[in-house]
Amino acid sequence: MIRHPSDFSLTPRSGATKGNLFRSGGKRKDVIYCRFFVTRNGRKKEFRRSTGETTVVEARAKAWAFWQEARGLTGGSERVPLQRATSPKLGKIVDLYVERRTDISEASEHTVTDYIGSLRRAVQLVEKEDWRDVNLSRISDDFMLRWWKGRYAARGLVYGDPEDVDESLNASLNSETQNMRAIFGRHALQVYKDEGMVIPDSLQRFLTMRKLPAEEDGFEPIPSEDDLKIQVLCQASIHRARGIEYRVPVDWAEEVPPAEIAVACEMARFAALTRKEIYAARVDWFAEDLRSIDVRSRVDEKFRTKRGKKNGIVPLNPNRVRWWFEALGSQEFVLPGEEHPRWITCRTKVGLWLAPFLSGRRMRLHELRKMAGWDVWKASGSLSAAAAFLRDREETARKYYLPKKHNAAQFGVEGL
């Protein structure tokens, strides 16, 4: 049923007429035609017309005009109103998602912020206007394609050109797509409908778009020279903050990070803590002898591990933990400062400092966590031991934290 311009969809195969937008396959093979039915005197009449356009967005607008014209000429009792006039704006959707977050999903407040950030950046790139004022009906497969093209163009590439396929970029696009779709999950859509919001059919095409071909799962261990340099610079920062002299090569001197960044990196590298856990970590999470940290959901502290399942006791070197506390003068939280400064340290400052060492890698602090699991697996040869240290299932540890199969041999690893 046609109720909105976005209901006109293009048949993928040239020359096919199963859909209501199609290309003829003839001399003007780039021109898009429209096809629809209108009931007249109890009988269906088929209409086919050339839109004269070559892009789906413009062809849809023409097809919608033809369809409304046909409805009027054949004496239809009423015209179907544009859903764009009744479906909500993204700002209203997002406000409701934030308000009902705990009813919709188990995502943390910071994770929801990431979801919204992905949607905001994509919409502003495509629509060139305030994302909150964009109507939900404009989020469709067309929107996705234009977003992909825009992101490729920003790298000087052409989306769809076989010579320009960028699997690293595709992986990033897939990740951000997953973030955006979380706002429109099954439970979320039901909440929106219960509030009387009209959900356009075009949104389903956005939700079912295939993933782009991307880099295979797994990771490439940080080269030993870069990993060592990160560790040395962090140790220099921590010991100097403790008032202890720690020399580094002269050409490294200006790369020594502030102590809070160094501690955050070591918490990921040696304790396999996530960004959220580092930000929230309190001194009383550590055992009295400082030989372990108890990572688990704590309702009284408003802290929840990922899906409430990433719980566990992580063994630690007590000397290292004592150095963290002494370097930062840790009182209640390991990292200093109020909530916002601590989050900025974990989310932004650490990534910026790590950028020169981990060029081309996303979620750089998380790369250090991966190295922690990789160390355990190398030392023990046990996938279960690595998974336990990471507080993950074995399937998750294998999929995301062990090296890619084609890199396994150069690291002396077998059996992947």
N, C-alpha and C positions, 0 to 999 in steps of 0.2 A: 504494500500500500504506500502511495506517495503522500507524505504529509509535510515534507520539508525539502528544500533544495538538496540537502545532503543525502536524501534517499535515492537520488540518481547516482548510480555507481557504474564504473567503467568495466566492461567485459575485458578480461586480460588478453584474450586471443584476438588478433586483428581479423576482422571479417565476421566474427561471431555476433549473433544478435540475441543471445540469451538474456543479457542484462538490458538496462534501459538507457545506457550510453554505450556506443560502440564505434569502431572505426570501420569503414567500408572495405578496406583492402584493395580498393580500385586505384584509379589514377591519383585521386586526392587522399592517399592512405593516411595522412596525418590529421585530416579533418574528422572531428567527432560528430556523430549523429545521435539523435535521441529517439527513443521508442517508448510509447506508453499507450494505455487503453483508457477510453472514456465511455461510460454507459450512456446509451442514447435510445430512448423509447424501449427500455428493457433489454437492449442488445448492446454488447460490447463493440466498440469501434476502435480499430488500431490506428494510431498516428505515428508517422515516421517523418522526421525533418532533419535537415542538416543545421547544426548550430553555427557552422562557419568558423568554429574555434578549434584550436589545436591543443589547448590545455584543459584539464579536467575542471579546474576551478571556474574558468570562464564559461565552459560548456554547460556546467550545472546551472549557472545563472540564466543562461539562455533557455535551457530545457524547462526550468521552473516557470519562466515567463510563458513559454509555449503551452505548458500544461494548464496554467491558470487561464490563459486565453481560450483553450479548448473547452475548459469547464464552463466558462461564461458563454461561449458561442452555442453550446449544446444544451443550454438551459438548466445547468446544475442548480440544485436547490440552494446551495451555499458554497462559498469558497473555503477551502481548508486554510486556517490561519497559519502564518509562519510560526514554527515552534521557537524561532529565535526571539520572538516577542515574549514568550512565556517561560522558556527554559532559563535557569538561573545563570548569573554571572559567576566567574571563577572565584571572585572575592567572597561571595556568599557561601559557595560550596566549601571553600577552605576554612572560613570562620566556623562553619558547622562541624567540619571534620576535627578541628582543634578542640572545639567545645565538647564534642562527644568522643574524643580520642579513646578513652578507656573502654567505651562500649563497642568501639569498632575493631580495635586491634590491641596487641600487647606492645606496640612500638613505644619507645621512650619519647620524652619531650624533644630531646635533641635529634633523635631519628626522624621524628615528624618534621622538624625544622629542615632536615636534609631533603625530605620528600618535597616539601613546599619550595625549597630553593631550586630543585631540579625543574619543577613545573614553571616557576617564575622565569628562570633563565631561558627555557625553551620557548615559552610564549612570547617573551619580549623580543627574542631573535626573529621569530616568524611574523608576529603581528605588528611589531614596531609601535606598540602603544602600551599603556598601563595594563599590566596583565590582569589586575583585579576587575577591570571593566570589560574584559573579553568574555563573550557569551560561551557557555559550555557547548553549544551546538557547533562551534568552530573547532573543537578538539576531535579530530577524525583521522582517517588514514592520509588525507591530503596534508593535514597539519604535520604528521610524522614525516612524510616525504620532504616537505619544505624545510623541516628542521634538519633532517639528515643532509640535505643539499647545502644548507647554510653552514653547518659545522664543517663539511668537507671544503666548502669554498674558503672558509677562514684559514685553512691550511694550504690553500692554493691548489686544491684537488677538485676533480669533477666527480660527483656521486654518479654511479652507474657506469663509469668508464672502467673496463676490466684492468687497465693499466694503473688505475689510481686507487685500487682497493687498499685500505689501511686497516688492518685487523686490530691494531692497538686502539685506534679511534673507534672502531666498531664495538670493541669491548666496553669502552667508556660510554658510548651511546646506549648499549644494551643495559648497562648498569643504571643510567639515568632514566631510561624508559621504565625499568622495574620500579624505581622510586616514584615516578609519576603515577604509574598504574596502581600503586598501593593506595592512593587517595580515592581510587574508584573501584576498590575491591567489592566483593559480593556483599559483605556486611555493611560497608560504607554506602553502597547504592541503595540498600534497603532503608537505611536511616534517612537518606535524602528523599526517597519516595514517601516515607512515613511523614515527612515534614511538608509534603505537598509539592515537591519540586518535580518538574517535568524533565525526564532524562531522555535526550534525543537518541534516536537509533544510530546516528553517526558515531556516537561514543563507542559502540560495540566494535566498530571497525578499527578504532584506535587501540582497543584492548586486545584485539586478536591479531594484530600485525605480527608477522614472523620476526624472529631475532635476526640480526645481521651476522654474517660469518665472522667469527672473532678468533682471537688467539686461544689455543687450547688451555684447559684448566691446568692448574699447577703454578709453579713460580720458578724463576731463575734465581738461585742463591746469589746473594750480594758477593761480588768478587772479593776475595780475601783481603786485598790491599785496601779497598774502600771500607770494608767491615772493620779492619784493624784501625784505620785512621779515625773512624767514628768513635771507636772505643777509647782510643788514646786521648782524643780531644775532650770527650766527656769526663774521663778520669782527671784530666788536667783541671777542668772547670770545677769539679767537685772537691778535689783536694785543695785547690787554691781558696775556695770558699771556706774551707776548714782551717785556713791559715797555714797550709803546708805547701812548700815549694814543689812544683812539679814542672819539669822542663819538657818542652816540645821542640821539634825542629824550627829554626828561625822562620822559615817560609810558611809554617803552620800557625804562627803566633796569633794572627788576626782572625783565625777561624775558630778559636776556642769559644764555645757558646756560653750564655748566661747559665748559672747553676740550675735554675728550674727546668730549662730545656734539657740540660745534660741528665738530670735525674729522670725526667719523663722518658728520655730515650733508653736509659738503662732499665727502667721498669718494664718497657716493652721488650727490650733485647734479652734480659736475663730472667724476668718473671713472666714473660708472655702475656702481659696485661694488655687489654684493649684500650683504645683512646678513652672510652667512657669510664672504664675502671680506674685508669690513671687519674682522671679528673676527679673522680669521687672518692678515691682511696683515703682512708683515715688511718691515723697512727694505731688505733686500737684494733685494726684488722690484723695486725701482725702479732705473732705469738710473743710471749714474754722474752723468750730467748732469741727472738728475731730470726729464727730458722725457717719460718714459713709465713705465708699470708693466707687468710681465710677469705676467699672470694665467694660471696653468695648474696642472694637478694635480702635486703633489710628494709622491711616496711617502715619501721620507725625513722629510718634515715632517707626515706623516699628514693631508695636505690633498688633497681631491679636489673638483674643480669639479662642477657639476651634471651628472650622467650622464657625467662625464669629458669633456664636449664643449664646455663654455663657456670655451674657451681663447682667448687673444689678447693682443696688445700694445696697451695703451690710451694714447693721447697725452695729455700733461698740461702744464699751465703750471708750469715749474720753480720760479718764485717761490712759487706756492701750496704746492707740496710742501715747500719749505724752511720755510715758515711753520708747516706742520703739525709738522714735526720739532722746530722750535725751541719751539713752544708746549707740546708734550708732553714734550720731552726724550727723544724716541724713541730707544731703544737697539736691542733685538732686534725687537720688534713696534712697529707704528705707535701703536696704542692702549696706554696703560700698564696695568700690573697683570698678575696671573696669569690663568689660563684662565677661571675663573668670573667674576671682576669684569669682564673684557672682554666676555664673553657677555651679562652682565646689562646692560651699557651698550648694546650693540647691540640686544638683544631687548626690553628694558623701558624703560630710562631715556630713550632717544631718542624712542620712541613717545609717552611721557608728555609730553615737552617739546613735541613737534610737535602734540599734540592740539588746542590752541586754534586753530592755524592751518589744520589739515586736518581739521576736524570732519566726522564722518560717513564718513571714509575708513578703509579697512582697510589694514594693512601700510604705515604712514605713511612709514617710511624708504624703502620700495620706490617710493613715489610720487615721491620725489626722483630715483631712478634713471630712472623713466619720463620725467621732465622733461629729463634729460640726453640721452636718445635723441631726444626731441621737438625739442630745440634743434638737434641735428645735422641732423635731417630738415628743419627750417625753413630753416636756413642753406644747405644743399646742394640741397634739393629731391630728394634721392636716397634712396630706401628702402634700397638696398643699403649706402650709407654709414652710415645710422643703425643697420642691423642689424650691420654690422661693428663699430661702436663699442660696441654692446651685447653683442657676441659671441653673437648669436642668428641663427637662420635668418630669412630675409625674411618667411616666413609668420608666424612667431612675433612678429616686430617689428610687422607690420601688425595682427595680431590683438589684441595686448595693450598695445602701447606708442604707438600712434597714436590720435588722438582719435576718439570715436564719430562715426559718419557724420552724425548730426543736429546735431553741434556744429561740424563742419568749416567751414561757411560763415563763422561768426562769427570764426574765427581766420584767415580769408583763405586757406584751404587747399582745393585742388580735387583731383579725381581719386581720392578715397578710395572 
